[in-house]
Amino acid sequence: MILDKLRQTGFHPTAVEIYNEVLKHIPNISLGTVYRNLDIMSKTGIIRKIETCGDQKRYDAVTKDHLHIICTCCGRIQDLEEDLDINMNKLANIETEFKITGVRFEIMGFCPECDAERDTF
């Protein structure tokens, strides 16, 4: 049910948003159960956990590599369909004393709703 609700959303919900949807069908489910299941599914690659700087974790049913664009006002996350020419291998092999385990690339801006609201001030 948790996975079904995530797949049905069409956006990148938080655990609380998924919980609120599942709760309509399973009234006695706990938020902790939703968090634990999301964690297991993300660790096993069934879903993707999106951890952005300073925001709540969000979840994505699309597990193939793709970019996200994030609204810096409301936190909305949207898949970016455009294929950017980013050399991830070059980024992952930079000279450093760190052992690189991954690369996270975030594109930020204002979603249409927040941008329109900003224009009214």
PDB file as gemmi writes it, atoms N, CA and C in Angstrom:
CRYST1    1.000    1.000    1.000  90.00  90.00  90.00 P 1                      
ATOM      1  N   MET A   1       0.835  -1.192   0.000  1.00  0.00           N  
ATOM      2  CA  MET A   1       0.000   0.000   0.000  1.00  0.00           C  
ATOM      3  C   MET A   1       0.882   1.259   0.000  1.00  0.00           C  
ATOM      4  N   ILE A   2       1.951   1.229   0.776  1.00  0.00           N  
ATOM      5  CA  ILE A   2       2.856   2.388   0.839  1.00  0.00           C  
ATOM      6  C   ILE A   2       3.478   2.631  -0.529  1.00  0.00           C  
ATOM      7  N   LEU A   3       3.971   1.580  -1.149  1.00  0.00           N  
ATOM      8  CA  LEU A   3       4.577   1.700  -2.477  1.00  0.00           C  
ATOM      9  C   LEU A   3       3.532   2.129  -3.507  1.00  0.00           C  
ATOM     10  N   ASP A   4       2.358   1.573  -3.431  1.00  0.00           N  
ATOM     11  CA  ASP A   4       1.290   1.957  -4.366  1.00  0.00           C  
ATOM     12  C   ASP A   4       0.979   3.440  -4.254  1.00  0.00           C  
ATOM     13  N   LYS A   5       0.860   3.936  -3.032  1.00  0.00           N  
ATOM     14  CA  LYS A   5       0.543   5.357  -2.834  1.00  0.00           C  
ATOM     15  C   LYS A   5       1.665   6.239  -3.352  1.00  0.00           C  
ATOM     16  N   LEU A   6       2.925   5.832  -3.153  1.00  0.00           N  
ATOM     17  CA  LEU A   6       4.050   6.601  -3.683  1.00  0.00           C  
ATOM     18  C   LEU A   6       3.991   6.643  -5.204  1.00  0.00           C  
ATOM     19  N   ARG A   7       3.735   5.516  -5.819  1.00  0.00           N  
ATOM     20  CA  ARG A   7       3.667   5.461  -7.284  1.00  0.00           C  
ATOM     21  C   ARG A   7       2.504   6.274  -7.839  1.00  0.00           C  
ATOM     22  N   GLN A   8       1.433   6.389  -7.086  1.00  0.00           N  
ATOM     23  CA  GLN A   8       0.242   7.096  -7.546  1.00  0.00           C  
ATOM     24  C   GLN A   8       0.341   8.613  -7.389  1.00  0.00           C  
ATOM     25  N   THR A   9       1.279   9.096  -6.604  1.00  0.00           N  
ATOM     26  CA  THR A   9       1.296  10.526  -6.298  1.00  0.00           C  
ATOM     27  C   THR A   9       1.610  11.400  -7.492  1.00  0.00           C  
ATOM     28  N   GLY A  10       2.578  11.003  -8.306  1.00  0.00           N  
ATOM     29  CA  GLY A  10       2.985  11.850  -9.431  1.00  0.00           C  
ATOM     30  C   GLY A  10       3.912  12.980  -9.008  1.00  0.00           C  
ATOM     31  N   PHE A  11       4.275  13.005  -7.727  1.00  0.00           N  
ATOM     32  CA  PHE A  11       5.255  13.989  -7.252  1.00  0.00           C  
ATOM     33  C   PHE A  11       6.172  13.305  -6.245  1.00  0.00           C  
ATOM     34  N   HIS A  12       6.931  14.035  -5.503  1.00  0.00           N  
ATOM     35  CA  HIS A  12       7.923  13.486  -4.582  1.00  0.00           C  
ATOM     36  C   HIS A  12       7.498  13.784  -3.145  1.00  0.00           C  
ATOM     37  N   PRO A  13       6.639  12.937  -2.578  1.00  0.00           N  
ATOM     38  CA  PRO A  13       6.068  13.227  -1.264  1.00  0.00           C  
ATOM     39  C   PRO A  13       7.028  12.951  -0.107  1.00  0.00           C  
ATOM     40  N   THR A  14       6.719  13.561   1.018  1.00  0.00           N  
ATOM     41  CA  THR A  14       7.406  13.250   2.266  1.00  0.00           C  
ATOM     42  C   THR A  14       6.768  12.001   2.859  1.00  0.00           C  
ATOM     43  N   ALA A  15       7.386  11.440   3.888  1.00  0.00           N  
ATOM     44  CA  ALA A  15       6.816  10.270   4.567  1.00  0.00           C  
ATOM     45  C   ALA A  15       5.454  10.611   5.168  1.00  0.00           C  
ATOM     46  N   VAL A  16       5.314  11.818   5.696  1.00  0.00           N  
ATOM     47  CA  VAL A  16       4.037  12.228   6.298  1.00  0.00           C  
ATOM     48  C   VAL A  16       2.941  12.300   5.240  1.00  0.00           C  
ATOM     49  N   GLU A  17       3.264  12.804   4.053  1.00  0.00           N  
ATOM     50  CA  GLU A  17       2.270  12.862   2.980  1.00  0.00           C  
ATOM     51  C   GLU A  17       1.838  11.457   2.551  1.00  0.00           C  
ATOM     52  N   ILE A  18       2.787  10.537   2.473  1.00  0.00           N  
ATOM     53  CA  ILE A  18       2.457   9.150   2.127  1.00  0.00           C  
ATOM     54  C   ILE A  18       1.618   8.536   3.252  1.00  0.00           C  
ATOM     55  N   TYR A  19       2.024   8.767   4.494  1.00  0.00           N  
ATOM     56  CA  TYR A  19       1.293   8.265   5.655  1.00  0.00           C  
ATOM     57  C   TYR A  19      -0.164   8.720   5.622  1.00  0.00           C  
ATOM     58  N   ASN A  20      -0.395   9.989   5.341  1.00  0.00           N  
ATOM     59  CA  ASN A  20      -1.762  10.522   5.315  1.00  0.00           C  
ATOM     60  C   ASN A  20      -2.621   9.836   4.253  1.00  0.00           C  
ATOM     61  N   GLU A  21      -2.016   9.458   3.138  1.00  0.00           N  
ATOM     62  CA  GLU A  21      -2.762   8.745   2.097  1.00  0.00           C  
ATOM     63  C   GLU A  21      -3.030   7.292   2.492  1.00  0.00           C  
ATOM     64  N   VAL A  22      -2.016   6.627   3.058  1.00  0.00           N  
ATOM     65  CA  VAL A  22      -2.174   5.224   3.467  1.00  0.00           C  
ATOM     66  C   VAL A  22      -3.177   5.112   4.608  1.00  0.00           C  
ATOM     67  N   LEU A  23      -3.174   6.095   5.498  1.00  0.00           N  
ATOM     68  CA  LEU A  23      -4.060   6.117   6.657  1.00  0.00           C  
ATOM     69  C   LEU A  23      -5.538   6.042   6.252  1.00  0.00           C  
ATOM     70  N   LYS A  24      -5.868   6.556   5.085  1.00  0.00           N  
ATOM     71  CA  LYS A  24      -7.251   6.500   4.594  1.00  0.00           C  
ATOM     72  C   LYS A  24      -7.708   5.059   4.340  1.00  0.00           C  
ATOM     73  N   HIS A  25      -6.742   4.175   4.075  1.00  0.00           N  
ATOM     74  CA  HIS A  25      -7.049   2.785   3.755  1.00  0.00           C  
ATOM     75  C   HIS A  25      -6.704   1.828   4.889  1.00  0.00           C  
ATOM     76  N   ILE A  26      -5.709   2.203   5.693  1.00  0.00           N  
ATOM     77  CA  ILE A  26      -5.296   1.379   6.831  1.00  0.00           C  
ATOM     78  C   ILE A  26      -5.287   2.293   8.062  1.00  0.00           C  
ATOM     79  N   PRO A  27      -6.444   2.447   8.718  1.00  0.00           N  
ATOM     80  CA  PRO A  27      -6.575   3.437   9.797  1.00  0.00           C  
ATOM     81  C   PRO A  27      -5.663   3.223  10.998  1.00  0.00           C  
ATOM     82  N   ASN A  28      -5.179   1.998  11.213  1.00  0.00           N  
ATOM     83  CA  ASN A  28      -4.350   1.750  12.387  1.00  0.00           C  
ATOM     84  C   ASN A  28      -2.847   1.725  12.085  1.00  0.00           C  
ATOM     85  N   ILE A  29      -2.449   2.138  10.894  1.00  0.00           N  
ATOM     86  CA  ILE A  29      -1.018   2.168  10.557  1.00  0.00           C  
ATOM     87  C   ILE A  29      -0.349   3.324  11.299  1.00  0.00           C  
ATOM     88  N   SER A  30       0.885   3.129  11.692  1.00  0.00           N  
ATOM     89  CA  SER A  30       1.609   4.196  12.389  1.00  0.00           C  
ATOM     90  C   SER A  30       2.577   4.887  11.423  1.00  0.00           C  
ATOM     91  N   LEU A  31       2.912   6.108  11.771  1.00  0.00           N  
ATOM     92  CA  LEU A  31       3.893   6.852  10.969  1.00  0.00           C  
ATOM     93  C   LEU A  31       5.238   6.132  10.979  1.00  0.00           C  
ATOM     94  N   GLY A  32       5.584   5.540  12.113  1.00  0.00           N  
ATOM     95  CA  GLY A  32       6.841   4.780  12.213  1.00  0.00           C  
ATOM     96  C   GLY A  32       6.898   3.619  11.236  1.00  0.00           C  
ATOM     97  N   THR A  33       5.776   2.954  11.040  1.00  0.00           N  
ATOM     98  CA  THR A  33       5.711   1.849  10.076  1.00  0.00           C  
ATOM     99  C   THR A  33       5.975   2.360   8.667  1.00  0.00           C  
ATOM    100  N   VAL A  34       5.403   3.501   8.343  1.00  0.00           N  
ATOM    101  CA  VAL A  34       5.629   4.090   7.015  1.00  0.00           C  
ATOM    102  C   VAL A  34       7.104   4.445   6.851  1.00  0.00           C  
ATOM    103  N   TYR A  35       7.694   5.106   7.844  1.00  0.00           N  
ATOM    104  CA  TYR A  35       9.116   5.458   7.779  1.00  0.00           C  
ATOM    105  C   TYR A  35       9.990   4.216   7.614  1.00  0.00           C  
ATOM    106  N   ARG A  36       9.744   3.171   8.409  1.00  0.00           N  
ATOM    107  CA  ARG A  36      10.563   1.954   8.338  1.00  0.00           C  
ATOM    108  C   ARG A  36      10.458   1.306   6.959  1.00  0.00           C  
ATOM    109  N   ASN A  37       9.244   1.228   6.420  1.00  0.00           N  
ATOM    110  CA  ASN A  37       9.063   0.612   5.108  1.00  0.00           C  
ATOM    111  C   ASN A  37       9.711   1.436   4.004  1.00  0.00           C  
ATOM    112  N   LEU A  38       9.584   2.751   4.072  1.00  0.00           N  
ATOM    113  CA  LEU A  38      10.251   3.607   3.079  1.00  0.00           C  
ATOM    114  C   LEU A  38      11.760   3.434   3.154  1.00  0.00           C  
ATOM    115  N   ASP A  39      12.294   3.331   4.373  1.00  0.00           N  
ATOM    116  CA  ASP A  39      13.732   3.145   4.543  1.00  0.00           C  
ATOM    117  C   ASP A  39      14.193   1.821   3.942  1.00  0.00           C  
ATOM    118  N   ILE A  40      13.453   0.754   4.212  1.00  0.00           N  
ATOM    119  CA  ILE A  40      13.796  -0.565   3.656  1.00  0.00           C  
ATOM    120  C   ILE A  40      13.727  -0.534   2.131  1.00  0.00           C  
ATOM    121  N   MET A  41      12.654   0.055   1.602  1.00  0.00           N  
ATOM    122  CA  MET A  41      12.499   0.099   0.141  1.00  0.00           C  
ATOM    123  C   MET A  41      13.584   0.945  -0.520  1.00  0.00           C  
ATOM    124  N   SER A  42      14.020   2.022   0.147  1.00  0.00           N  
ATOM    125  CA  SER A  42      15.079   2.835  -0.454  1.00  0.00           C  
ATOM    126  C   SER A  42      16.428   2.125  -0.373  1.00  0.00           C  
ATOM    127  N   LYS A  43      16.681   1.419   0.714  1.00  0.00           N  
ATOM    128  CA  LYS A  43      17.955   0.682   0.851  1.00  0.00           C  
ATOM    129  C   LYS A  43      18.047  -0.487  -0.118  1.00  0.00           C  
ATOM    130  N   THR A  44      16.920  -1.064  -0.483  1.00  0.00           N  
ATOM    131  CA  THR A  44      16.924  -2.203  -1.411  1.00  0.00           C  
ATOM    132  C   THR A  44      16.751  -1.779  -2.867  1.00  0.00           C  
ATOM    133  N   GLY A  45      16.614  -0.469  -3.116  1.00  0.00           N  
ATOM    134  CA  GLY A  45      16.547   0.034  -4.483  1.00  0.00           C  
ATOM    135  C   GLY A  45      15.167   0.000  -5.113  1.00  0.00           C  
ATOM    136  N   ILE A  46      14.144  -0.290  -4.336  1.00  0.00           N  
ATOM    137  CA  ILE A  46      12.780  -0.312  -4.876  1.00  0.00           C  
ATOM    138  C   ILE A  46      12.296   1.109  -5.143  1.00  0.00           C  
ATOM    139  N   ILE A  47      12.703   2.030  -4.276  1.00  0.00           N  
ATOM    140  CA  ILE A  47      12.378   3.452  -4.433  1.00  0.00           C  
ATOM    141  C   ILE A  47      13.653   4.247  -4.208  1.00  0.00           C  
ATOM    142  N   ARG A  48      13.571   5.537  -4.417  1.00  0.00           N  
ATOM    143  CA  ARG A  48      14.725   6.416  -4.190  1.00  0.00           C  
ATOM    144  C   ARG A  48      14.374   7.438  -3.115  1.00  0.00           C  
ATOM    145  N   LYS A  49      15.277   7.587  -2.146  1.00  0.00           N  
ATOM    146  CA  LYS A  49      15.126   8.610  -1.122  1.00  0.00           C  
ATOM    147  C   LYS A  49      15.845   9.855  -1.616  1.00  0.00           C  
ATOM    148  N   ILE A  50      15.155  10.972  -1.599  1.00  0.00           N  
ATOM    149  CA  ILE A  50      15.745  12.235  -2.051  1.00  0.00           C  
ATOM    150  C   ILE A  50      16.081  13.057  -0.819  1.00  0.00           C  
ATOM    151  N   GLU A  51      17.364  13.259  -0.602  1.00  0.00           N  
ATOM    152  CA  GLU A  51      17.814  14.043   0.538  1.00  0.00           C  
ATOM    153  C   GLU A  51      18.414  15.335   0.018  1.00  0.00           C  
ATOM    154  N   THR A  52      17.671  16.405   0.178  1.00  0.00           N  
ATOM    155  CA  THR A  52      18.156  17.705  -0.265  1.00  0.00           C  
ATOM    156  C   THR A  52      18.707  18.455   0.934  1.00  0.00           C  
ATOM    157  N   CYS A  53      19.524  19.425   0.683  1.00  0.00           N  
ATOM    158  CA  CYS A  53      20.147  20.192   1.753  1.00  0.00           C  
ATOM    159  C   CYS A  53      19.078  20.942   2.552  1.00  0.00           C  
ATOM    160  N   GLY A  54      18.978  20.647   3.834  1.00  0.00           N  
ATOM    161  CA  GLY A  54      18.119  21.390   4.735  1.00  0.00           C  
ATOM    162  C   GLY A  54      16.633  21.187   4.570  1.00  0.00           C  
ATOM    163  N   ASP A  55      16.197  20.115   3.931  1.00  0.00           N  
ATOM    164  CA  ASP A  55      14.768  19.892   3.736  1.00  0.00           C  
ATOM    165  C   ASP A  55      14.424  18.488   4.194  1.00  0.00           C  
ATOM    166  N   GLN A  56      13.140  18.223   4.358  1.00  0.00           N  
ATOM    167  CA  GLN A  56      12.693  16.876   4.707  1.00  0.00           C  
ATOM    168  C   GLN A  56      13.048  15.913   3.584  1.00  0.00           C  
ATOM    169  N   LYS A  57      13.258  14.665   3.953  1.00  0.00           N  
ATOM    170  CA  LYS A  57      13.476  13.645   2.935  1.00  0.00           C  
ATOM    171  C   LYS A  57      12.180  13.469   2.149  1.00  0.00           C  
ATOM    172  N   ARG A  58      12.345  13.265   0.862  1.00  0.00           N  
ATOM    173  CA  ARG A  58      11.209  12.992  -0.010  1.00  0.00           C  
ATOM    174  C   ARG A  58      11.501  11.681  -0.729  1.00  0.00           C  
ATOM    175  N   TYR A  59      10.495  11.129  -1.343  1.00  0.00           N  
ATOM    176  CA  TYR A  59      10.634   9.804  -1.930  1.00  0.00           C  
ATOM    177  C   TYR A  59      10.185   9.818  -3.387  1.00  0.00           C  
ATOM    178  N   ASP A  60      10.841   8.974  -4.178  1.00  0.00           N  
ATOM    179  CA  ASP A  60      10.626   8.934  -5.616  1.00  0.00           C  
ATOM    180  C   ASP A  60      10.457   7.478  -6.036  1.00  0.00           C  
ATOM    181  N   ALA A  61       9.392   7.188  -6.771  1.00  0.00           N  
ATOM    182  CA  ALA A  61       9.174   5.834  -7.275  1.00  0.00           C  
ATOM    183  C   ALA A  61      10.045   5.540  -8.497  1.00  0.00           C  
ATOM    184  N   VAL A  62      10.615   6.585  -9.099  1.00  0.00           N  
ATOM    185  CA  VAL A  62      11.479   6.409 -10.278  1.00  0.00           C  
ATOM    186  C   VAL A  62      12.902   6.187  -9.779  1.00  0.00           C  
ATOM    187  N   THR A  63      13.451   5.010 -10.037  1.00  0.00           N  
ATOM    188  CA  THR A  63      14.776   4.681  -9.503  1.00  0.00           C  
ATOM    189  C   THR A  63      15.914   4.866 -10.506  1.00  0.00           C  
ATOM    190  N   LYS A  64      15.588   5.057 -11.780  1.00  0.00           N  
ATOM    191  CA  LYS A  64      16.676   5.297 -12.751  1.00  0.00           C  
ATOM    192  C   LYS A  64      17.290   6.669 -12.478  1.00  0.00           C  
ATOM    193  N   ASP A  65      18.557   6.836 -12.853  1.00  0.00           N  
ATOM    194  CA  ASP A  65      19.234   8.109 -12.632  1.00  0.00           C  
ATOM    195  C   ASP A  65      18.535   9.218 -13.404  1.00  0.00           C  
ATOM    196  N   HIS A  66      18.225  10.287 -12.708  1.00  0.00           N  
ATOM    197  CA  HIS A  66      17.631  11.460 -13.327  1.00  0.00           C  
ATOM    198  C   HIS A  66      17.841  12.648 -12.398  1.00  0.00           C  
ATOM    199  N   LEU A  67      17.703  13.821 -12.936  1.00  0.00           N  
ATOM    200  CA  LEU A  67      17.914  15.043 -12.166  1.00  0.00           C  
ATOM    201  C   LEU A  67      16.592  15.581 -11.633  1.00  0.00           C  
ATOM    202  N   HIS A  68      16.704  16.367 -10.568  1.00  0.00           N  
ATOM    203  CA  HIS A  68      15.541  17.032  -9.977  1.00  0.00           C  
ATOM    204  C   HIS A  68      15.778  18.530  -9.963  1.00  0.00           C  
ATOM    205  N   ILE A  69      14.692  19.271 -10.071  1.00  0.00           N  
ATOM    206  CA  ILE A  69      14.736  20.706  -9.870  1.00  0.00           C  
ATOM    207  C   ILE A  69      13.901  20.978  -8.621  1.00  0.00           C  
ATOM    208  N   ILE A  70      14.434  21.795  -7.722  1.00  0.00           N  
ATOM    209  CA  ILE A  70      13.849  21.991  -6.398  1.00  0.00           C  
ATOM    210  C   ILE A  70      13.476  23.450  -6.208  1.00  0.00           C  
ATOM    211  N   CYS A  71      12.240  23.694  -5.766  1.00  0.00           N  
ATOM    212  CA  CYS A  71      11.814  25.061  -5.467  1.00  0.00           C  
ATOM    213  C   CYS A  71      12.417  25.469  -4.127  1.00  0.00           C  
ATOM    214  N   THR A  72      13.167  26.539  -4.120  1.00  0.00           N  
ATOM    215  CA  THR A  72      13.819  26.996  -2.895  1.00  0.00           C  
ATOM    216  C   THR A  72      12.847  27.702  -1.959  1.00  0.00           C  
ATOM    217  N   CYS A  73      11.622  27.915  -2.424  1.00  0.00           N  
ATOM    218  CA  CYS A  73      10.610  28.577  -1.594  1.00  0.00           C  
ATOM    219  C   CYS A  73       9.742  27.548  -0.865  1.00  0.00           C  
ATOM    220  N   CYS A  74       9.102  26.647  -1.611  1.00  0.00           N  
ATOM    221  CA  CYS A  74       8.151  25.703  -1.005  1.00  0.00           C  
ATOM    222  C   CYS A  74       8.704  24.288  -0.873  1.00  0.00           C  
ATOM    223  N   GLY A  75       9.843  23.979  -1.508  1.00  0.00           N  
ATOM    224  CA  GLY A  75      10.440  22.656  -1.408  1.00  0.00           C  
ATOM    225  C   GLY A  75       9.945  21.645  -2.431  1.00  0.00           C  
ATOM    226  N   ARG A  76       9.050  22.072  -3.318  1.00  0.00           N  
ATOM    227  CA  ARG A  76       8.537  21.166  -4.356  1.00  0.00           C  
ATOM    228  C   ARG A  76       9.697  20.628  -5.180  1.00  0.00           C  
ATOM    229  N   ILE A  77       9.632  19.350  -5.522  1.00  0.00           N  
ATOM    230  CA  ILE A  77      10.663  18.706  -6.334  1.00  0.00           C  
ATOM    231  C   ILE A  77      10.000  18.152  -7.586  1.00  0.00           C  
ATOM    232  N   GLN A  78      10.642  18.391  -8.707  1.00  0.00           N  
ATOM    233  CA  GLN A  78      10.106  17.894  -9.979  1.00  0.00           C  
ATOM    234  C   GLN A  78      11.230  17.215 -10.740  1.00  0.00           C  
ATOM    235  N   ASP A  79      10.900  16.126 -11.435  1.00  0.00           N  
ATOM    236  CA  ASP A  79      11.879  15.477 -12.298  1.00  0.00           C  
ATOM    237  C   ASP A  79      12.232  16.426 -13.432  1.00  0.00           C  
ATOM    238  N   LEU A  80      13.500  16.487 -13.764  1.00  0.00           N  
ATOM    239  CA  LEU A  80      13.957  17.292 -14.885  1.00  0.00           C  
ATOM    240  C   LEU A  80      14.148  16.348 -16.059  1.00  0.00           C  
ATOM    241  N   GLU A  81      13.334  16.521 -17.062  1.00  0.00           N  
ATOM    242  CA  GLU A  81      13.339  15.605 -18.213  1.00  0.00           C  
ATOM    243  C   GLU A  81      14.525  15.852 -19.139  1.00  0.00           C  
ATOM    244  N   GLU A  82      15.030  17.072 -19.140  1.00  0.00           N  
ATOM    245  CA  GLU A  82      16.124  17.411 -20.051  1.00  0.00           C  
ATOM    246  C   GLU A  82      17.404  16.692 -19.634  1.00  0.00           C  
ATOM    247  N   ASP A  83      18.104  16.150 -20.602  1.00  0.00           N  
ATOM    248  CA  ASP A  83      19.362  15.452 -20.344  1.00  0.00           C  
ATOM    249  C   ASP A  83      20.505  16.459 -20.402  1.00  0.00           C  
ATOM    250  N   LEU A  84      21.070  16.774 -19.245  1.00  0.00           N  
ATOM    251  CA  LEU A  84      22.175  17.729 -19.196  1.00  0.00           C  
ATOM    252  C   LEU A  84      23.489  17.009 -19.438  1.00  0.00           C  
ATOM    253  N   ASP A  85      24.410  17.683 -20.060  1.00  0.00           N  
ATOM    254  CA  ASP A  85      25.711  17.100 -20.371  1.00  0.00           C  
ATOM    255  C   ASP A  85      26.647  17.313 -19.183  1.00  0.00           C  
ATOM    256  N   ILE A  86      26.522  16.443 -18.184  1.00  0.00           N  
ATOM    257  CA  ILE A  86      27.331  16.527 -16.972  1.00  0.00           C  
ATOM    258  C   ILE A  86      28.220  15.294 -16.933  1.00  0.00           C  
ATOM    259  N   ASN A  87      29.504  15.498 -16.794  1.00  0.00           N  
ATOM    260  CA  ASN A  87      30.443  14.385 -16.748  1.00  0.00           C  
ATOM    261  C   ASN A  87      30.586  13.913 -15.302  1.00  0.00           C  
ATOM    262  N   MET A  88      29.705  12.990 -14.894  1.00  0.00           N  
ATOM    263  CA  MET A  88      29.720  12.493 -13.522  1.00  0.00           C  
ATOM    264  C   MET A  88      31.000  11.737 -13.204  1.00  0.00           C  
ATOM    265  N   ASN A  89      31.560  11.041 -14.179  1.00  0.00           N  
ATOM    266  CA  ASN A  89      32.815  10.323 -13.934  1.00  0.00           C  
ATOM    267  C   ASN A  89      33.929  11.291 -13.568  1.00  0.00           C  
ATOM    268  N   LYS A  90      33.964  12.419 -14.254  1.00  0.00           N  
ATOM    269  CA  LYS A  90      34.985  13.423 -13.950  1.00  0.00           C  
ATOM    270  C   LYS A  90      34.771  13.996 -12.547  1.00  0.00           C  
ATOM    271  N   LEU A  91      33.523  14.254 -12.203  1.00  0.00           N  
ATOM    272  CA  LEU A  91      33.218  14.768 -10.863  1.00  0.00           C  
ATOM    273  C   LEU A  91      33.583  13.755  -9.780  1.00  0.00           C  
ATOM    274  N   ALA A  92      33.322  12.479 -10.034  1.00  0.00           N  
ATOM    275  CA  ALA A  92      33.580  11.442  -9.044  1.00  0.00           C  
ATOM    276  C   ALA A  92      35.067  11.134  -8.903  1.00  0.00           C  
ATOM    277  N   ASN A  93      35.876  11.566  -9.841  1.00  0.00           N  
ATOM    278  CA  ASN A  93      37.309  11.259  -9.800  1.00  0.00           C  
ATOM    279  C   ASN A  93      38.179  12.481  -9.531  1.00  0.00           C  
ATOM    280  N   ILE A  94      37.635  13.494  -8.893  1.00  0.00           N  
ATOM    281  CA  ILE A  94      38.435  14.677  -8.584  1.00  0.00           C  
ATOM    282  C   ILE A  94      39.509  14.330  -7.560  1.00  0.00           C  
ATOM    283  N   GLU A  95      40.588  15.078  -7.585  1.00  0.00           N  
ATOM    284  CA  GLU A  95      41.699  14.865  -6.663  1.00  0.00           C  
ATOM    285  C   GLU A  95      41.295  15.357  -5.272  1.00  0.00           C  
ATOM    286  N   THR A  96      41.240  14.449  -4.322  1.00  0.00           N  
ATOM    287  CA  THR A  96      40.881  14.805  -2.959  1.00  0.00           C  
ATOM    288  C   THR A  96      41.315  13.698  -2.013  1.00  0.00           C  
ATOM    289  N   GLU A  97      41.402  14.033  -0.734  1.00  0.00           N  
ATOM    290  CA  GLU A  97      41.720  13.010   0.261  1.00  0.00           C  
ATOM    291  C   GLU A  97      40.465  12.232   0.664  1.00  0.00           C  
ATOM    292  N   PHE A  98      39.303  12.698   0.223  1.00  0.00           N  
ATOM    293  CA  PHE A  98      38.049  12.006   0.505  1.00  0.00           C  
ATOM    294  C   PHE A  98      37.901  10.788  -0.386  1.00  0.00           C  
ATOM    295  N   LYS A  99      37.261   9.760   0.117  1.00  0.00           N  
ATOM    296  CA  LYS A  99      36.857   8.638  -0.733  1.00  0.00           C  
ATOM    297  C   LYS A  99      35.462   8.993  -1.239  1.00  0.00           C  
ATOM    298  N   ILE A 100      35.336   9.260  -2.527  1.00  0.00           N  
ATOM    299  CA  ILE A 100      34.067   9.678  -3.120  1.00  0.00           C  
ATOM    300  C   ILE A 100      33.149   8.464  -3.231  1.00  0.00           C  
ATOM    301  N   THR A 101      31.939   8.598  -2.693  1.00  0.00           N  
ATOM    302  CA  THR A 101      30.970   7.504  -2.755  1.00  0.00           C  
ATOM    303  C   THR A 101      29.768   7.837  -3.620  1.00  0.00           C  
ATOM    304  N   GLY A 102      29.679   9.068  -4.074  1.00  0.00           N  
ATOM    305  CA  GLY A 102      28.559   9.450  -4.917  1.00  0.00           C  
ATOM    306  C   GLY A 102      28.615  10.926  -5.242  1.00  0.00           C  
ATOM    307  N   VAL A 103      27.761  11.321  -6.156  1.00  0.00           N  
ATOM    308  CA  VAL A 103      27.665  12.715  -6.570  1.00  0.00           C  
ATOM    309  C   VAL A 103      26.188  13.096  -6.528  1.00  0.00           C  
ATOM    310  N   ARG A 104      25.896  14.235  -5.928  1.00  0.00           N  
ATOM    311  CA  ARG A 104      24.521  14.734  -5.908  1.00  0.00           C  
ATOM    312  C   ARG A 104      24.531  16.096  -6.587  1.00  0.00           C  
ATOM    313  N   PHE A 105      23.665  16.247  -7.552  1.00  0.00           N  
ATOM    314  CA  PHE A 105      23.580  17.489  -8.306  1.00  0.00           C  
ATOM    315  C   PHE A 105      22.163  18.001  -8.185  1.00  0.00           C  
ATOM    316  N   GLU A 106      21.995  19.193  -7.631  1.00  0.00           N  
ATOM    317  CA  GLU A 106      20.671  19.762  -7.440  1.00  0.00           C  
ATOM    318  C   GLU A 106      20.531  21.048  -8.242  1.00  0.00           C  
ATOM    319  N   ILE A 107      19.402  21.194  -8.899  1.00  0.00           N  
ATOM    320  CA  ILE A 107      19.088  22.422  -9.612  1.00  0.00           C  
ATOM    321  C   ILE A 107      17.989  23.105  -8.821  1.00  0.00           C  
ATOM    322  N   MET A 108      18.190  24.368  -8.492  1.00  0.00           N  
ATOM    323  CA  MET A 108      17.241  25.086  -7.664  1.00  0.00           C  
ATOM    324  C   MET A 108      16.647  26.260  -8.405  1.00  0.00           C  
ATOM    325  N   GLY A 109      15.462  26.647  -7.992  1.00  0.00           N  
ATOM    326  CA  GLY A 109      14.782  27.797  -8.571  1.00  0.00           C  
ATOM    327  C   GLY A 109      13.445  27.974  -7.896  1.00  0.00           C  
ATOM    328  N   PHE A 110      12.545  28.709  -8.536  1.00  0.00           N  
ATOM    329  CA  PHE A 110      11.201  28.928  -8.005  1.00  0.00           C  
ATOM    330  C   PHE A 110      10.194  28.224  -8.903  1.00  0.00           C  
ATOM    331  N   CYS A 111       9.295  27.444  -8.289  1.00  0.00           N  
ATOM    332  CA  CYS A 111       8.234  26.805  -9.063  1.00  0.00           C  
ATOM    333  C   CYS A 111       7.302  27.910  -9.576  1.00  0.00           C  
ATOM    334  N   PRO A 112       6.471  27.614 -10.560  1.00  0.00           N  
ATOM    335  CA  PRO A 112       5.600  28.653 -11.124  1.00  0.00           C  
ATOM    336  C   PRO A 112       4.713  29.345 -10.082  1.00  0.00           C  
ATOM    337  N   GLU A 113       4.182  28.567  -9.128  1.00  0.00           N  
ATOM    338  CA  GLU A 113       3.312  29.156  -8.113  1.00  0.00           C  
ATOM    339  C   GLU A 113       4.071  30.123  -7.213  1.00  0.00           C  
ATOM    340  N   CYS A 114       5.228  29.732  -6.744  1.00  0.00           N  
ATOM    341  CA  CYS A 114       6.023  30.595  -5.869  1.00  0.00           C  
ATOM    342  C   CYS A 114       6.556  31.812  -6.637  1.00  0.00           C  
ATOM    343  N   ASP A 115       6.930  31.606  -7.895  1.00  0.00           N  
ATOM    344  CA  ASP A 115       7.420  32.723  -8.693  1.00  0.00           C  
ATOM    345  C   ASP A 115       6.323  33.739  -8.911  1.00  0.00           C  
ATOM    346  N   ALA A 116       5.113  33.282  -9.191  1.00  0.00           N  
ATOM    347  CA  ALA A 116       3.984  34.204  -9.374  1.00  0.00           C  
ATOM    348  C   ALA A 116       3.683  34.950  -8.078  1.00  0.00           C  
ATOM    349  N   GLU A 117       3.773  34.252  -6.962  1.00  0.00           N  
ATOM    350  CA  GLU A 117       3.528  34.885  -5.670  1.00  0.00           C  
ATOM    351  C   GLU A 117       4.590  35.940  -5.354  1.00  0.00           C  
ATOM    352  N   ARG A 118       5.830  35.670  -5.727  1.00  0.00           N  
ATOM    353  CA  ARG A 118       6.929  36.619  -5.519  1.00  0.00           C  
ATOM    354  C   ARG A 118       6.708  37.880  -6.343  1.00  0.00           C  
ATOM    355  N   ASP A 119       6.135  37.723  -7.541  1.00  0.00           N  
ATOM    356  CA  ASP A 119       5.904  38.873  -8.417  1.00  0.00           C  
ATOM    357  C   ASP A 119       4.831  39.826  -7.891  1.00  0.00           C  
ATOM    358  N   THR A 120       3.986  39.323  -6.961  1.00  0.00           N  
ATOM    359  CA  THR A 120       2.915  40.174  -6.443  1.00  0.00           C  
ATOM    360  C   THR A 120       3.398  41.094  -5.326  1.00  0.00           C  
ATOM    361  N   PHE A 121       4.605  40.872  -4.837  1.00  0.00           N  
ATOM    362  CA  PHE A 121       5.130  41.741  -3.762  1.00  0.00           C  
ATOM    363  C   PHE A 121       5.915  42.889  -4.305  1.00  0.00           C  
TER     364      PHE A 121                                                      
END                                                                             
